[in-house]
Amino acid sequence: MNAVLPAFATMHPASFALVMATGIVSIACRLLGWRWLAEALLWANVLFYGVLWVLTVARIVRFPERVLADISHHGRAVGFFTTVAATCVLGTQAFIIRGAWAIAVSLWLLGIVLWAVVTYTVFTVLTVKAEKPPLAEGVNGGWLVAVVAAQSVCVLGAQLADGFGASAPNLLLFCLCMWLGGGMLYIWIISLIFYRYTFFTMSPSDLSPPYWVNMGAVAISTLAGTMLIAAAPRSPLLSDLLPFLKGLTLLFWATATWWIPMLVILGVWRHVYRRFPLRYDPLYWGAVFPLGMYTVCTLRLAQAIDAPVLLVIPRVSFYVAVAAWLLAMTGLVREVARHVFRV
């Protein structure tokens, strides 16, 4: 047990990225016809979600000082946003794969509460703390999980709107505001990240896996936009804004697509040219999620703007996302086994 405690004490707040990654890969499986795999990943994800919450609550009780330190840490605090995204992704997964509307609504409401608590706790603490790190040390791609959290609320809510009857237009107005607010937050944060990229020296260790959220945040923004477009017949406001919704959604997708070659090149520079060791890190789930999200958002975009030519992309990127998930899961299993055998 003494060998496990240090790992438990330092458990990263972004550990819920495992649920995010598994959920979106499962949804991609369902949309592309791999129903048995989608179903298997759903049940696995329910297990992951439950275990992570047990570990999180236990960590709060056992190591409260560590949790408080995480909340005030510029690099780790934003990891708490994965609890929001994981909750809403699991809700979307349950709704799409099992049609579990009531469960999805419960997870959506929980996601909204978590979003409000995490957003205003983390950003308030990071704003008022007396000592702050330099920009080059304090900001990374993980900050964009705040965008992913907001957009995940929109994605799930827009899909559930049909079941709210006459209240659907009000619900969709809320989802629209979350989408626009999340988009604005992306602009703020990515500006800092791009500035850090181009005006500060980068070392291989600086290019940690969460930098893939640079792409993932606009990929889920794309998906949220397609969900609003699909829900437009249930809201006069969305119907009026349809050209704007389609234009901004396409802008998000184009931005996500732009990031992919850049991130691949930087990954080659990191691991091939600079020979940075490639070993398992829980943060790699933050790289798997964007790959799955890009697959799903591109498929939905092709349907939303009637552009079947785009469908060739998810048919290829799907296998990349599944392969990335398998690699990360292999690393996780080995890591768990390593700790268990030490006990």
C-alpha positions as CSV (number, residue, x, y, z in Angstrom):
1,M,0.0,0.0,0.0
2,N,2.9,2.4,0.7
3,A,3.9,2.1,-2.9
4,V,0.4,3.1,-4.1
5,L,-0.1,6.1,-1.8
6,P,2.4,8.5,-3.5
7,A,0.7,7.9,-6.9
8,F,-2.7,8.4,-5.3
9,A,-1.6,11.6,-3.5
10,T,-0.3,13.1,-6.7
11,M,-3.3,12.0,-8.9
12,H,-3.7,14.6,-11.6
13,P,-7.0,16.6,-11.6
14,A,-7.1,15.9,-15.4
15,S,-7.5,12.1,-14.8
16,F,-11.1,12.3,-16.0
17,A,-9.7,12.8,-19.5
18,L,-9.8,9.0,-19.6
19,V,-13.6,9.1,-19.6
20,M,-13.6,11.9,-22.2
21,A,-11.4,10.0,-24.6
22,T,-13.3,6.6,-24.1
23,G,-16.6,8.3,-24.5
24,I,-15.9,10.1,-27.7
25,V,-14.2,7.1,-29.3
26,S,-17.3,5.1,-28.3
27,I,-19.6,7.6,-29.9
28,A,-17.4,7.6,-33.1
29,C,-17.8,3.8,-33.1
30,R,-21.6,4.1,-32.9
31,L,-21.9,6.6,-35.7
32,L,-19.7,4.6,-38.0
33,G,-21.5,1.3,-37.4
34,W,-19.3,-0.4,-34.8
35,R,-22.2,-0.9,-32.4
36,W,-20.7,-3.8,-30.4
37,L,-17.5,-1.8,-29.7
38,A,-19.5,1.3,-28.9
39,E,-21.6,-0.7,-26.4
40,A,-18.5,-2.2,-24.8
41,L,-16.8,1.1,-24.4
42,L,-19.9,2.6,-22.8
43,W,-19.9,0.0,-20.0
44,A,-16.2,0.4,-19.6
45,N,-16.7,4.1,-19.3
46,V,-19.3,3.8,-16.7
47,L,-16.8,1.8,-14.7
48,F,-14.0,4.4,-15.3
49,Y,-16.3,7.3,-14.3
50,G,-17.3,5.6,-11.1
51,V,-13.8,4.6,-10.1
52,L,-12.4,8.1,-10.8
53,W,-15.1,9.7,-8.7
54,V,-14.3,7.3,-5.8
55,L,-10.6,8.1,-6.1
56,T,-11.3,11.8,-6.3
57,V,-13.5,11.9,-3.2
58,A,-11.1,9.7,-1.3
59,R,-8.2,12.0,-2.3
60,I,-10.1,15.0,-1.1
61,V,-10.7,13.3,2.2
62,R,-7.2,11.8,2.6
63,F,-5.1,14.6,1.0
64,P,-7.1,17.8,1.2
65,E,-3.9,19.9,1.2
66,R,-2.8,18.4,-2.1
67,V,-6.2,19.2,-3.6
68,L,-6.1,22.8,-2.4
69,A,-2.6,23.1,-3.8
70,D,-3.9,21.8,-7.2
71,I,-6.7,24.4,-7.3
72,S,-4.1,27.2,-6.9
73,H,-1.6,25.8,-9.3
74,H,-1.7,27.4,-12.8
75,G,-0.7,24.1,-14.5
76,R,-2.9,21.6,-12.6
77,A,-6.0,23.6,-11.7
78,V,-7.5,23.6,-15.1
79,G,-7.4,19.8,-15.0
80,F,-10.6,20.0,-12.8
81,F,-12.5,21.0,-15.9
82,T,-12.2,17.4,-17.1
83,T,-14.8,16.4,-14.5
84,V,-17.3,18.6,-16.4
85,A,-16.4,17.4,-19.9
86,A,-16.3,13.7,-18.7
87,T,-19.8,14.0,-17.2
88,C,-21.3,15.5,-20.3
89,V,-19.5,13.2,-22.7
90,L,-20.7,10.2,-20.7
91,G,-24.3,11.7,-20.9
92,T,-24.0,12.1,-24.7
93,Q,-22.6,8.5,-24.9
94,A,-25.5,7.1,-22.9
95,F,-28.1,9.0,-25.0
96,I,-26.7,8.1,-28.4
97,I,-25.9,4.5,-27.7
98,R,-28.6,3.5,-25.3
99,G,-31.2,6.2,-25.7
100,A,-31.1,6.8,-22.0
101,W,-32.7,10.2,-21.9
102,A,-33.3,10.4,-18.2
103,I,-29.8,9.4,-17.3
104,A,-28.4,11.8,-19.9
105,V,-30.5,14.7,-18.4
106,S,-29.2,13.9,-14.9
107,L,-25.6,13.9,-16.1
108,W,-26.3,17.2,-18.0
109,L,-27.6,18.9,-14.9
110,L,-24.6,17.6,-12.9
111,G,-22.4,18.9,-15.7
112,I,-23.9,22.3,-15.4
113,V,-23.3,22.4,-11.7
114,L,-19.8,21.2,-12.0
115,W,-19.1,23.7,-14.8
116,A,-20.3,26.6,-12.6
117,V,-18.4,25.5,-9.5
118,V,-15.1,24.7,-11.3
119,T,-15.2,27.7,-13.6
120,Y,-15.7,30.3,-10.9
121,T,-13.5,28.6,-8.3
122,V,-10.5,28.0,-10.5
123,F,-10.5,31.3,-12.3
124,T,-11.2,33.3,-9.1
125,V,-8.3,31.6,-7.3
126,L,-5.9,32.0,-10.1
127,T,-6.8,35.6,-10.5
128,V,-6.5,36.7,-6.8
129,K,-3.5,34.6,-5.7
130,A,-0.5,36.7,-4.7
131,E,2.2,34.8,-6.4
132,K,1.9,33.8,-10.1
133,P,4.3,32.1,-12.5
134,P,5.6,33.8,-15.7
135,L,3.4,33.3,-18.8
136,A,5.8,30.7,-20.3
137,E,5.5,28.5,-17.2
138,G,1.8,29.1,-16.3
139,V,-0.1,28.5,-19.6
140,N,-0.3,25.4,-21.6
141,G,-2.8,23.6,-23.9
142,G,-4.5,22.1,-20.8
143,W,-6.1,25.5,-20.2
144,L,-8.3,24.9,-23.2
145,V,-10.1,22.1,-21.3
146,A,-12.2,25.0,-19.9
147,V,-13.5,25.5,-23.4
148,V,-14.1,21.8,-23.8
149,A,-16.1,21.8,-20.6
150,A,-18.4,24.7,-21.7
151,Q,-18.9,23.1,-25.2
152,S,-19.7,19.7,-23.7
153,V,-22.6,21.2,-21.8
154,C,-23.9,22.7,-25.1
155,V,-23.4,19.4,-27.1
156,L,-25.4,17.3,-24.6
157,G,-28.1,20.0,-23.9
158,A,-28.8,20.6,-27.6
159,Q,-29.4,16.8,-28.2
160,L,-31.7,16.6,-25.2
161,A,-33.8,19.6,-26.1
162,D,-36.5,17.6,-28.0
163,G,-37.6,16.0,-24.8
164,F,-38.3,19.3,-23.0
165,G,-41.3,20.1,-25.2
166,A,-42.4,23.8,-24.9
167,S,-39.3,24.6,-22.9
168,A,-36.9,23.6,-25.7
169,P,-36.4,27.1,-27.1
170,N,-35.3,28.3,-23.6
171,L,-32.9,25.4,-23.2
172,L,-31.5,26.0,-26.6
173,L,-30.9,29.7,-25.8
174,F,-28.9,28.5,-22.8
175,C,-26.9,26.1,-25.0
176,L,-26.3,28.9,-27.6
177,C,-24.9,31.1,-24.9
178,M,-22.6,28.3,-23.7
179,W,-21.4,27.8,-27.2
180,L,-20.7,31.4,-27.8
181,G,-19.1,31.9,-24.4
182,G,-16.9,28.9,-24.9
183,G,-15.9,30.1,-28.4
184,M,-14.9,33.5,-26.9
185,L,-12.9,31.7,-24.1
186,Y,-11.0,29.8,-26.8
187,I,-10.0,33.1,-28.5
188,W,-8.7,34.5,-25.2
189,I,-6.7,31.4,-24.2
190,I,-5.4,30.3,-27.7
191,S,-4.0,33.9,-28.1
192,L,-1.8,33.4,-25.0
193,I,-0.8,29.9,-26.1
194,F,0.1,31.0,-29.6
195,Y,2.1,33.9,-28.1
196,R,3.9,31.4,-25.9
197,Y,4.6,29.2,-28.9
198,T,6.2,31.9,-31.0
199,F,7.9,34.3,-28.6
200,F,9.3,32.0,-25.9
201,T,11.9,29.2,-26.2
202,M,10.3,25.8,-26.3
203,S,11.9,22.6,-24.9
204,P,10.6,19.1,-25.6
205,S,9.1,18.9,-22.1
206,D,7.0,22.0,-22.7
207,L,5.1,20.2,-25.5
208,S,3.1,18.0,-23.2
209,P,0.2,16.0,-24.5
210,P,-2.5,18.6,-23.5
211,Y,-1.3,20.7,-26.4
212,W,-3.5,18.5,-28.5
213,V,-6.4,20.2,-26.8
214,N,-5.5,23.2,-29.1
215,M,-7.3,21.2,-31.7
216,G,-9.7,19.4,-29.5
217,A,-11.3,22.5,-28.1
218,V,-12.3,23.8,-31.6
219,A,-13.3,20.3,-32.6
220,I,-15.8,20.1,-29.8
221,S,-16.9,23.7,-30.6
222,T,-17.6,22.4,-34.2
223,L,-19.6,19.6,-32.8
224,A,-21.6,21.9,-30.6
225,G,-22.3,24.1,-33.6
226,T,-23.6,21.1,-35.6
227,M,-25.9,20.2,-32.7
228,L,-27.4,23.7,-32.6
229,I,-27.9,23.6,-36.4
230,A,-29.7,20.3,-36.1
231,A,-31.9,21.7,-33.3
232,A,-32.7,24.9,-35.2
233,P,-36.3,23.7,-36.2
234,R,-37.2,23.7,-32.4
235,S,-36.1,27.3,-31.8
236,P,-37.1,30.4,-33.8
237,L,-33.9,32.1,-32.6
238,L,-31.7,29.4,-33.9
239,S,-33.6,29.3,-37.2
240,D,-33.0,33.1,-37.6
241,L,-29.3,32.6,-36.8
242,L,-28.8,29.5,-39.1
243,P,-26.4,31.2,-41.6
244,F,-24.3,32.5,-38.7
245,L,-24.3,29.1,-37.0
246,K,-23.1,27.4,-40.1
247,G,-20.4,30.0,-40.8
248,L,-19.0,30.0,-37.3
249,T,-19.1,26.2,-37.1
250,L,-17.2,25.9,-40.3
251,L,-14.6,28.4,-38.9
252,F,-14.1,26.2,-35.8
253,W,-13.6,23.1,-38.0
254,A,-11.2,24.9,-40.3
255,T,-9.2,26.0,-37.2
256,A,-9.2,22.4,-35.8
257,T,-8.0,21.1,-39.2
258,W,-5.2,23.7,-39.3
259,W,-3.9,22.6,-36.0
260,I,-3.4,18.9,-36.9
261,P,-0.3,19.1,-39.2
262,M,1.2,21.6,-36.8
263,L,0.8,19.3,-33.8
264,V,2.1,16.3,-35.7
265,I,5.2,18.3,-36.8
266,L,5.8,19.4,-33.2
267,G,5.4,15.8,-32.0
268,V,8.0,14.6,-34.5
269,W,10.3,17.4,-33.4
270,R,9.8,16.4,-29.7
271,H,10.2,12.6,-30.0
272,V,12.3,12.0,-33.1
273,Y,14.5,15.1,-33.5
274,R,14.9,15.9,-29.8
275,R,14.5,12.2,-28.7
276,F,12.2,12.9,-25.8
277,P,11.2,9.6,-24.3
278,L,7.7,8.4,-25.2
279,R,6.3,6.8,-22.1
280,Y,2.8,6.5,-20.5
281,D,1.4,9.7,-18.9
282,P,-2.2,10.1,-17.8
283,L,-2.2,13.4,-19.7
284,Y,-2.0,11.4,-23.0
285,W,-5.7,10.9,-22.7
286,G,-5.9,14.6,-23.4
287,A,-4.4,13.8,-26.8
288,V,-6.7,10.8,-27.6
289,F,-9.8,12.9,-26.9
290,P,-9.1,15.5,-29.7
291,L,-8.5,12.7,-32.2
292,G,-11.9,11.1,-31.5
293,M,-13.6,14.5,-31.3
294,Y,-12.3,15.5,-34.7
295,T,-13.7,12.3,-36.2
296,V,-17.2,12.9,-34.7
297,C,-17.3,16.6,-35.4
298,T,-16.3,16.2,-39.0
299,L,-18.9,13.5,-39.6
300,R,-21.6,15.8,-38.0
301,L,-20.4,18.8,-40.0
302,A,-20.7,16.9,-43.3
303,Q,-24.3,16.3,-42.4
304,A,-25.0,19.8,-41.1
305,I,-23.7,21.7,-44.2
306,D,-24.5,18.9,-46.7
307,A,-20.9,18.3,-47.7
308,P,-20.6,14.5,-48.2
309,V,-17.0,15.0,-49.5
310,L,-15.9,15.5,-45.9
311,L,-17.0,12.0,-44.9
312,V,-13.8,10.5,-46.2
313,I,-12.0,12.2,-43.2
314,P,-13.8,10.4,-40.3
315,R,-13.5,7.1,-42.1
316,V,-9.8,7.4,-41.8
317,S,-9.4,9.4,-38.6
318,F,-11.6,6.9,-36.8
319,Y,-8.9,4.3,-37.0
320,V,-6.3,6.7,-35.8
321,A,-8.4,7.6,-32.8
322,V,-9.0,3.9,-31.9
323,A,-5.3,3.1,-32.3
324,A,-4.4,6.1,-30.0
325,W,-7.0,4.9,-27.4
326,L,-5.5,1.3,-27.5
327,L,-2.0,2.6,-27.1
328,A,-3.0,4.8,-24.1
329,M,-5.0,2.0,-22.5
330,T,-2.0,-0.4,-22.9
331,G,0.1,2.2,-21.1
332,L,-2.5,2.6,-18.4
333,V,-2.8,-1.2,-17.8
334,R,1.0,-1.5,-17.6
335,E,1.2,1.4,-15.1
336,V,-1.5,0.0,-12.9
337,A,0.1,-3.5,-13.0
338,R,3.5,-1.9,-12.1
339,H,2.0,-0.4,-8.9
340,V,0.0,-3.5,-8.0
341,F,3.0,-5.8,-8.3
342,R,4.9,-3.4,-6.0
343,V,2.4,-3.7,-3.2
